[in-house]
């Protein structure tokens, strides 16, 4: 596998309530994923931050209805589970739909 290829591995992840689930994570081959239990809190924090950054401007424009979809991969970075929204190619997956009624 070359440095730029990606592959997926399944690792155990502990949720904030203590439950352990297996999650498929992307690995670029730069680091062994390992199978020690990872913490999900960094991913939850990333999701919360993204939602807050999107919600604030949406609240300012006051649409009647708003729908936001975003894609996320999980990866191992420096031994920690990490949320990956934008890949090295610079493409992200973020879809926002706003509706107003006259």
Residue frames relative to the residue before (quaternion, step in Angstrom):
aa qw qx qy qz dx dy dz
X 1.0000 0.0000 0.0000 0.0000 0.00 0.00 0.00
X 0.3709 -0.7297 0.5264 0.2301 3.55 -0.87 0.89
X 0.7082 -0.4765 0.3297 0.4033 3.55 -1.31 0.31
X 0.7301 0.4445 -0.2452 0.4575 3.61 1.00 -0.75
X 0.5574 0.5885 -0.4114 0.4169 3.61 1.19 -0.22
X 0.2315 -0.7611 0.5837 0.1628 3.54 -1.13 0.57
X 0.0848 -0.7649 0.6364 0.0530 3.52 -1.23 0.47
X 0.3550 -0.7374 0.5311 0.2194 3.56 -1.20 0.36
X 0.0861 -0.7606 0.6419 0.0460 3.53 -1.15 0.69
X 0.3468 -0.7078 0.5692 0.2340 3.56 -1.21 0.46
X 0.0083 -0.8011 0.5975 -0.0327 3.56 -0.81 1.03
X 0.4905 -0.6361 0.4921 0.3356 3.59 -1.13 0.53
X 0.0836 -0.7911 0.6059 0.0015 3.57 -0.94 0.96
X 0.2707 -0.7632 0.5664 0.1528 3.56 -0.87 0.98
X 0.3254 -0.7417 0.5617 0.1688 3.56 -0.81 1.10
X 0.6854 -0.5028 0.3225 0.4164 3.61 -1.18 0.41
X 0.6787 0.4816 -0.3018 0.4650 3.63 1.11 -0.57
X 0.6294 -0.5669 0.3184 0.4255 3.58 1.29 0.12
X 0.5279 0.6282 -0.4147 0.3933 3.60 1.21 -0.31
X 0.2445 -0.7522 0.5954 0.1408 3.56 -1.11 0.72
X 0.0282 -0.7804 0.6244 -0.0148 3.57 -0.85 1.04
X 0.3992 -0.6757 0.5502 0.2851 3.55 -1.21 0.42
X 0.0949 -0.8012 0.5907 -0.0125 3.55 -0.85 1.06
X 0.3585 -0.7019 0.5661 0.2416 3.56 -1.00 0.82
X 0.0775 -0.8029 0.5911 0.0031 3.56 -0.79 1.04
X 0.4656 -0.6515 0.5223 0.2932 3.53 -1.20 0.60
X 0.0446 -0.7762 0.6285 0.0207 3.52 -1.06 0.75
X 0.3179 -0.7704 0.5254 0.1717 3.57 -0.84 0.95
X 0.5670 -0.6005 0.3875 0.4096 3.56 1.25 -0.10
X 0.5225 0.6453 -0.4091 0.3784 3.57 1.27 -0.07
X 0.8002 0.1076 -0.0250 0.5895 3.55 1.16 -0.55
X 0.4681 -0.6406 0.5167 0.3219 3.58 -1.03 0.70
X 0.4817 -0.6843 0.4715 0.2782 3.54 -0.92 0.96
X 0.2098 -0.7881 0.5500 0.1799 3.58 0.86 -0.88
X 0.3180 -0.7716 0.5244 0.1689 3.55 -1.18 0.40
X 0.3456 0.6904 -0.5504 0.3179 3.58 1.07 0.61
X 0.5946 -0.5946 0.4046 0.3594 3.58 -1.14 0.59
X 0.2363 -0.7727 0.5794 0.1068 3.56 -0.79 1.10
X 0.4376 -0.6736 0.5297 0.2723 3.57 -1.21 0.50
X 0.3907 -0.7362 0.5104 0.2116 3.59 -0.96 0.90
X 0.4821 0.7175 -0.4194 0.2772 3.61 1.17 -0.46
X 0.6349 0.5156 -0.3679 0.4423 3.67 0.88 -0.67
X 0.6390 0.5037 -0.3254 0.4818 3.60 1.07 -0.70
X 0.6380 0.5201 -0.3212 0.4681 3.60 0.95 -0.87
X 0.6422 0.5160 -0.3193 0.4683 3.60 0.99 -0.82
X 0.6473 0.5142 -0.3194 0.4633 3.60 0.99 -0.80
X 0.6400 0.5136 -0.3236 0.4711 3.59 0.96 -0.84
X 0.6535 0.5164 -0.3104 0.4581 3.59 0.91 -0.93
X 0.6640 0.5097 -0.3041 0.4548 3.59 0.92 -0.86
X 0.6466 0.5064 -0.3195 0.4726 3.58 0.97 -0.85
X 0.6603 0.5106 -0.3093 0.4557 3.59 0.89 -0.93
X 0.6556 0.5051 -0.3187 0.4620 3.61 0.92 -0.83
X 0.6733 0.4989 -0.3017 0.4547 3.60 0.93 -0.86
X 0.6734 0.4635 -0.2908 0.4971 3.59 1.11 -0.62
X 0.6666 0.5352 -0.3073 0.4180 3.61 0.92 -0.89
X 0.6255 0.5760 -0.3525 0.3908 3.62 0.91 -0.81
X 0.7222 0.3963 -0.2878 0.4885 3.67 0.68 -0.86
X 0.6052 0.5481 -0.3681 0.4447 3.61 1.05 -0.60
X 0.6436 0.5160 -0.3209 0.4653 3.59 0.99 -0.79
X 0.6258 0.5505 -0.3350 0.4394 3.61 1.09 -0.65
X 0.7362 0.4040 -0.2394 0.4872 3.61 0.97 -0.80
X 0.2716 -0.8432 0.4376 0.1541 3.59 1.37 -0.02
X 0.0912 0.7964 -0.5913 0.0880 3.60 0.49 1.10
X 0.5888 -0.5474 0.4505 0.3881 3.57 -1.26 0.36
X 0.7933 0.0094 0.0424 0.6073 3.54 1.06 -0.83
X 0.0391 -0.7871 0.6154 0.0145 3.59 -1.04 0.76
X 0.0562 -0.7674 0.6384 0.0200 3.53 -1.05 0.85
X 0.0321 -0.7918 0.6099 -0.0060 3.57 -0.85 0.96
X 0.0281 -0.7674 0.6405 -0.0034 3.55 -0.95 0.96
X 0.1068 0.7812 -0.6142 0.0319 3.57 -0.97 0.75
X 0.3686 -0.7272 0.5442 0.1980 3.49 -1.12 0.79
X 0.0481 -0.7971 0.6018 -0.0112 3.52 -1.11 0.71
X 0.1731 -0.7335 0.6459 0.1221 3.52 -1.12 0.74
X 0.3120 -0.7059 0.5930 0.2295 3.53 -1.23 0.43
X 0.0172 -0.7920 0.6095 -0.0306 3.54 -0.99 0.89
X 0.4035 -0.6603 0.5682 0.2800 3.53 -1.32 0.26
X 0.0658 0.7806 -0.6152 0.0883 3.55 -0.75 1.11
X 0.8305 -0.0489 -0.0339 0.5539 3.57 -0.66 1.13
X 0.7138 -0.4756 0.2454 0.4517 3.56 1.02 0.86
X 0.6587 0.4856 -0.3017 0.4892 3.59 1.29 -0.03
X 0.4990 -0.6107 0.5213 0.3261 3.54 -1.21 0.59
X 0.0463 -0.8218 0.5663 -0.0423 3.58 -0.77 1.06
X 0.3814 -0.6854 0.5692 0.2467 3.57 -1.11 0.72
X 0.1136 -0.7890 0.6026 0.0384 3.57 -0.85 0.99
X 0.0998 -0.8083 0.5796 0.0263 3.58 -0.52 1.18
X 0.7789 0.1892 -0.1016 0.5892 3.60 0.92 -0.87
X 0.2904 -0.7642 0.5543 0.1564 3.55 -0.75 1.06
X 0.7465 -0.4167 0.2919 0.4287 3.54 -1.30 0.09
X 0.6184 0.5580 -0.3561 0.4236 3.58 1.12 -0.49
X 0.5022 -0.6701 0.4154 0.3553 3.59 1.23 -0.23
X 0.5633 0.5740 -0.4009 0.4387 3.58 1.25 0.10
X 0.0945 -0.7778 0.6194 0.0481 3.52 -1.04 0.81
X 0.3408 -0.7186 0.5657 0.2178 3.51 -1.25 0.31
X 0.2801 0.7377 -0.5575 0.2580 3.57 -0.16 1.32
X 0.0028 -0.7970 0.6022 -0.0474 3.56 -0.63 1.14
X 0.0170 -0.7955 0.6049 -0.0303 3.59 -0.72 1.09
X 0.0596 -0.7751 0.6290 0.0067 3.56 -0.89 1.01
X 0.0563 -0.7888 0.6120 -0.0070 3.57 -0.80 1.08
X 0.0781 -0.7959 0.5998 0.0255 3.58 -1.01 0.84
X 0.0823 -0.7606 0.6429 0.0361 3.52 -1.12 0.86
X 0.2168 -0.7464 0.6068 0.1662 3.57 -1.17 0.50
X 0.4430 -0.7010 0.4961 0.2573 3.57 -1.01 0.85
